[in-house]
């Protein structure tokens, strides 16, 4: 399948950089930007709302996926969006020097989100088009590995760098440098992708706009015709209901002064804790969960266990908010516990989409719809989390998070699961 300039190259040479380029902007927008705005004096409510709203393109990306067939190739969209994203990151850095930095930078980050979502759709297409089923299975683990490397690099190393620079230059200048780093990395990957990505796809497109619209309509209609789709949608939305609130506020809680109910950590400490302890725990949790479900698949009891691992560790943050410890090892341990649970439990919703949502005529498109709705289930509670946090204070907010885990347990217990022996056409 892979031809031309990449014939002699292993797919790992382009999978590694492409999935790193997937993770970098997503984590920059969903996580690192929150700490940046906190340090620049933006309120928690504004941070939570706007840095959640700008993630909407990752939910809506299935809507324009079919139209990428109308022009050029998926390879073209991959490397052009990588380079474009890098250039816009540079503009974000420059915008931080403006008096109206918040509104301008949010607008630019929204453009990055649209570009990033388009990149991800095209990259998935390259992967599915260029690799046969055996190769797809062989390299799927590497996707997650390099995506998580980007997560560690963005949420850990670059945040740590920002914290160190803040002590030497102004906060806006420190984050400007970090945004330039994001930009240079993305542009560099884009230039590499021009040569490294496989070119086996035909450049002439036979799909018309009318055909694209017809396909999109059929994708949407058949998605909502799936068996037990209402129950499935409730599960997708509520599985992450508590996580969406906790994850958005936690770094703000870590950064806030102790007099405000926070832990008063430095930016460097937050980057170090997330980039080292959080990352290691997340990878371990994912590996353990993979072994847990690999032999017998996903049944109701296993889904409940995954849900418990995903939600119960938020108790660690509630205890941190209640007692405000100064012991850094204790704080690091709490982060490790939560990230292990996150890595272990998140596989539950991924397997659910693979087994209960994706099978059928439009497997790739329906998987994209399902993953987009997963992002929506994270985004909506994230948007309101800042208001709730401001209203309750950090201590009571994390108590509320524990209460907010209840819907996840309810939907995990009630949602119908597809029988392992069920035929694919039962889901269409």
URRA-V206177 format. One record per helix or strand of 3 or more residues. SS is the DSSP state (H for helix, E for strand). FROM is the first residue (numbers start at 0). TO is the last residue. Records with the same first field share a line. If there is no record, write none. Layout:
BEGIN
SS: FROM-TO, FROM-TO
END
This chain:
BEGIN
H: 3-5, 11-38, 43-52, 55-59, 61-69, 73-94, 100-129, 132-165, 170-195, 208-223, 228-238, 240-254, 257-259, 266-293, 299-310, 313-322, 327-357, 362-402, 405-413, 423-426
END
